[in-house]
Amino acid sequence: MATTLQVDSFSLNNIRERTTLVEGVSEGATEIRVASTQGYVPGSIIYVGELARDRCEKAVVASVTGGSTVSLVSPLEYPHAAFGDVTAVLGDMIHFYRAANVDGKVPADDLFSVLATRDIDPDQPSTYMTDSAGGSGFWYRSTYFNASTNEETALTDSEARRGQDCGMTPVK
């Protein structure tokens, strides 16, 4: 029986910094001015626009100048209004983990292995993955992952969930 997993695209344990645009930017912009650059460094993954809303887009920081200017690796696809959100995250991908259900209890962390990796869709509140061989015979967890730096949130930060057909609620 298949199991479809749903993970919040932008969980608090993935968010590193938040700021806002101090002026609007046009489509194709490669530089943005923000209220604060604290915590933003070259290579940081940021999302410009309101998370999980239409026209929110991912960008990568090329450089930071002074306390308010962020240069981007690639041009923005959309225009963004002044005071729009700019959010730095640890990872722009989600690792979905799976472990066998042996005794109905959450398995030890070292028994979970990566089943699949999905890109976060910036304009969607959730990211989904279907395990076609899934079911109550498995436990699932997820992490946020950065393929450039290999940084990842802790596996223990996510709720362990049994496959959909078992009727159990999530266990922390």
C-alpha positions, 0 to 999 in steps of 0.5 A, a space after each residue: 500500500 502506498 504512503 504519501 508523506 507531507 512535510 511543511 515546506 518552511 518549518 521553523 527549524 529550517 529558518 535561519 534569518 528573516 528580514 525585509 526589502 527596504 525598496 522594491 526590486 524589478 524582475 531580473 534584479 541581481 541586487 537587493 537592499 534589505 533592512 538587515 544583512 545579519 546572518 546572511 553570507 555568500 552561499 546562503 539560500 534565501 527566499 524572496 517573497 512571502 513563504 509558500 505564496 505565489 511568486 516566492 522564489 529561491 535565490 543564493 547570496 553571492 555577496 553582502 555589502 555593508 548592512 543592507 545590500 545583498 548581491 545574488 548569484 542569479 537574477 530574480 524571476 519576479 518583481 518584489 515590493 518594498 517591505 517584502 519578506 526575505 528569509 534565509 534557510 539552512 536547506 532548500 531540499 527535504 530528505 525523506 527517511 524510512 525505517 522498518 517497523 519492528 515492534 510498533 515503537 519508533 526505531 533508533 535514529 541510525 535505523 532510518 535511511 534516506 528514501 528520497 530527496 525533494 526540492 522545496 517548492 517556494 510557493 507551496 506550504 507543503 512538500 510531498 513524497 509518495 512511497 509506493 511500497 509504504 504502509 504501516 510496516 514503516 516509520 518515516 521522518 524528514 530533514 531539511 538539507 542543503 546539497 551545497 554545504 551538506 548541512 542538515 537539520 537534526 533527524 530528531 527534530 522531526 516527528 516520526 510517523 507510521 505509514 498511513 494505513 495504520 491509523 496512528 498519530 505522530 510520535 515525537 
